[in-house]
Amino acid sequence: MRWPGWLTLLPGWRARLRVLLPLYIATWLAGYCALLGLGSVSSDPELLTITGTLMTLGFILSLVLRLASIPRRAILLLLGCVGLVLGLLQLRQFTVSVPGSAAVAPSILPALGFAWLLVILSYTLVTNDWLLFVIPLSLAILGLSGTENPNPDMSGYFLVFAVASLFAVSYHNYLRYVPVQRLGDTPEVLGPVLRWQVVATAALFAGVSMLTAVVAVPLNQAGSVGVYRFRIRATPLLQSLAALRYHVMGREIRIGLGPSALSEREVFHIESSEPAYWRIRTYDRYTGNGWVDSIEGLPQRVLATARGTAWEMVLPGSVDQGRGARAHREWLAQRVRVVGHWDSSALLAAAEPAVVRFATYPGPLLITPSGSVHLVNIPYLTAGLSYEVVSDVLRASPVALRSAPPASEIHDPALAAMLAPYLRVPNSAWRLQAEAERLTAGLKNDYDRAAAIEAWLSGNYVYNLQVSPVPEGQDAVMHFLYTAKEGYCDLFASAMVLLCRAAGIPARLATGFSGGTRDPETGSIVVRERDAHAWPEVYFHGYGWVTFEPTPASGEDLISQYQKGGWSLLTSRIRRVLTFPVLILSLVGLLSLHLVRLVAYDPWRRRRDLLARSGEDARGRVLRAYYTALHHLRRHYPRQAFETPAEYARTVTARAGSASWLPALEILTDLFLAARFGHDPVTEKDARLAEASLGRIVAGLKRH
């Protein structure tokens, strides 16, 4: 293969490639594990593909140009320009300042910035020291991503990162302190370097882990407790960040905030016979840019009662026998286990929770006037918490719901007062009145009216997670309906709630999670952060609140995730097996084999070659005797890389004291130097004396 004139490889580039390639592979592996960790908390799968490909290209170009006869400054300038151009080309595909920032939660934007810095750095790796700078950057990315998504995959990424980094640091120091001509020499050269590097690197990672456990985790928990106990009021910015993450936080939420950043992080595992809309909270008052749970009244405290080995709480008002529609309702049992930190004390349940059970006493429950259920003594749900809940689920058919009288015909004053907040439409949404009349013209019942509004929204508006935020000062729903005409679940659900109210139908906004994915191994439903959802609920007299789904494809996803979830989860795991374990662990295995080669195979091969070249004559027998003696001596007296045979003999003499075999070592060393470097012929007498000296040394070491 002919290279361009400006890319002429330096003499001996193959040998240099063999020496440098393990270091480049190890540092690349550390960086790629960091990108995998970041990718696991990103909602955009292309983020890992783009950053991983660009970083890999940078490593390859850096290594190739390092082997070429190009000045280092020219290499840095050339590679820097290449990295900048590639970065700008990718920047054009994004509408935000940092590529990929729309696909991650705001709390890990620093990790995304470090990832792009890692990509740029990969185009400047022309020295071993620069290669090592990849490790702290990767550690920062993994640490920041791990706080967002502490799952088993993240632990695997960190483990592989630790192994690769340990190898890189040790191998770098091996190359730094061992002359190139002695690479692959006896373990006396490699052993001390690797021994101390293993200890130092292991101590470093242990220190980082302890610091995280002692400082980061308590601070995170203290912050959550402080916000809860001291009622710290959220600024609009903090409220926006919270809404971006889950859409289900607090008594007040914002909508139309722009690109959504929900990841694959697992939050709940639910054992249930069927999927459902797992409700957290409902909202009644629309503010123009969000919703508030403003239902007035005192929350009710429910105390737990011991039932056998469990603590049970029966929630008031869960079952309204007076509605006369018990035939259309069923009980649904669920066992909920929290697997990811949940920054709220609200419990998740399907439909109307009626009974809640805990294995250990949780303290009292708090039922808000709007119906959400909270733990009083626990400010947030932590991984490991589990509870059982029995929900009252409505099974009414469309035929039955069409028979429900409209809200305008409800004559019960108490019920009318209860429904009044769910019929309010703000003045800012005045155009909705005419829109609702147009959509429901000629329809005779509330169910058909609500279904017509649902179909109009799902059929005429585009679902887009990367939609731009609603401009400041504009009504979010009006901007969605008449300007943007695209958005995600919070805007679709909000629009349907307001249109139903404009048509005289009581409606409210509900937030929580939709569906989930059935795990074929455990049978439980895995609910991830990306399953966070908002939907409208419409009230039908005599039946209660009924869920509707105007967000395009959401209803289909809910069913298909449940029915096909086992297959999709299985295929995703197969993809993980084919990509991460096989590729990454194979590289770890190759690096480990390379280390074994340095420690064991290369010294053995060198000793074998030396013995083979010694021959069977007198000179060869002297050389073989000395090399065999070295093999036995190194177990007790390691030889430094810089020591000559005479210096090594003096070192052993000083350390061995008055050992009886030391004169034999001095004789054997003199015979070796004469045979190896002298000009006089080696006699048979010299060979027998060398072999006798070897025997005395070996016998003395056995008594050592």
C-alpha positions, 0 to 999 in steps of 0.5 A: 500500500502506498501512502501519500507523501505527506503521510510517510510512516516512520521507520519501525512503525509496526513495532511502535503500533504493537507497543501503542495499540493496547494503550489506545484501545484501553483509553478508547474503551474507558471513553466508550463506557462513559458514552454508554452510560450517558446513552442509557439516560438519553432519550435519543439513541442517535446521541450514543451513535454520533458521539461514539463514532466521532470519538472512535474516528478521532482515536484512529486518526490520532494513532495513524498520524502519530505513526507518520512523519508529521510534526506534533504541532501540525498534527494537533492543528490538523486534528483540531480542525477535523474535530471542529468541522465534524462538530459543526456539521453535527450541530446543524442537525440540532436546534439547541446550543449543545448537540443532544441537550434536548435528549437528556435531563437538565441535571446531566447537561454537564455530562453531555458537555464533557462527552463532546469535550471527550469527542474533541479531545480524541482528535488530539491524542498524540502523546501518552499523557494526553491519552490518560486525560481521557480517564478523568473526563470519562469518570466525570461522565459516568458519575454524573450519568450514574446519579440519573440512572443507577441501574445494573447496566451502569454498574457494568459500564463502570466495572469495565471502565475501571478495568480499562483505566487500570490497565491504561495507567499501569501500561502507560507507566510501564512504557514510561519507565521501561526502555523500548528495547526492554519491552517484554523483558523479564518480569523483574522489569514489569513487576514493580511497575505494575504492582504499585500501579495496581495498588494506586489505581485501586485506591483511587477508585475505592476513594471515589466510591467512598466519597460518593457514598459518604458525600453525594448520596447524603447530600442528595437525600438531605436536599430532598428532605429539606425541600419537603420539610421547609416547603421551599418554593420552587422558582419557575426555572426549578419548576421547569426542570422538575416538569421536564423530568417527570411531568408529575411533580408537585401541586403545580406543573408547567406545560409546553416547555419544549423538548422532553428528556425522558430516559430508560431509567426504571422507576417502578416494577408492578405486578398486575394482571393488566396494564393501566394508566398509573395515576399519581395526581390530578389537576383542575385549574388551568393557568395558561402555561400549566395546571394547579391542583386547587381543590379546596378542603382539608386533606384526610389522614388515614391510619394503618390497621394491622392485618396479620403480617401487613398494615392495611389502610382503607381509603375513604370515598374509594367506592361510591355505592350510591352511583348504582353502577357497581356492575360496571366496576371491578377490583384490580390488585397491584403490587408496586415496587420502587426500583428508582428514586422517586422525588415525591411521597405520592403513591402510584395506583390504577384508577381509584385506589381503595385499599393500600397494604404495606409489609412494615408500618409506613405511618399514616396516609394523606388523601388530598381533596383531589384524590392523590395519596401521599405518605406523611412520614416519608418525603420521597419514595426510595428504591426497595419500598413496596406496597400492595394496592387494590383499585376500583376500576371502571369497566363501563362500555361506550353504550353504557356511558352514552346513557349517562345524563349530561352535566347540565342535567345534574340537579344534586347541589353537592355534586354540582358544586364538586364538579364546578372546578372541572368546568372552568375555562379561562378567558385566554382560551376564548376561541375554544368555545366556538371550536367545541361547538363545531366539533360536537354539533349534532351529537346527543351525549357527552361520551360521543362529544368527548370521543369526537374531540379526542379523534379530532386532536389525535388525527389533526396534530403531530406528536413530537418530543422535540417541539420548541417551547411555547413563547413566553407570554402566550397561552400554551394550549392556544399556541399548540392548537393554532400555531405550533400544531405539534407537541407531546402528551401534556399539550394534547391532554390539556387541549382535550380537557379545555375543549371538553369543558367548553362543550359543558363536559366536566374534565380534569388533567391526570399525570402519572405513567402509562402502561409499561413493558412486560418483563418475560422473566419475572412477569412484572410490568417495568415502568420507566421514566420514558413512560411518564404521561399526562392524559384527560379524564372525563366525568360521567354521572353515575359512573365516575372519571373515565380516561381518554387518550388524545395523544397520537399512538399512545393508546396503541403503545399502551396495549402493544407494550403490554402484549408485545412487551416480552418480545421487545424487551427480549430483543432489546436484551439480545441487542445489548448482548450482541453490542455491549458484552461481546464487543466490550468484554472481548476488548477487556479480554484482549487487554487482559491477554496482553497483560498476561503476555507481558507478565508471563509469555514474553519473559518465558519466550525470551528465556527460551530463545536465549537458552535455544541460542546458547547451544550445546557447547561449553559456552552455551552450557555456561549461558544456560546455567546463568539464565537458569540461576536468574530464573530461581533468584528472581523469586527472592531477589527481583532484578531492576531493569537498569542492573548489569549482571555484576550489579545484580550480583552485588545487590543479591550479596548485600541482601543475602548477607552470609548465605553459603551459596553467594561465592557460587553466584560470584563465580557463575556471574564471572563465567557468564560475563566471560562467555557472553562478552569475552574473546577467549574460548570457553573450556569444558572445565568452565562449563562444569564449574558453571553447572556446579555453581548453579547446583549450589545456588539452587540448593541454597535457595531451597533452604532459604 
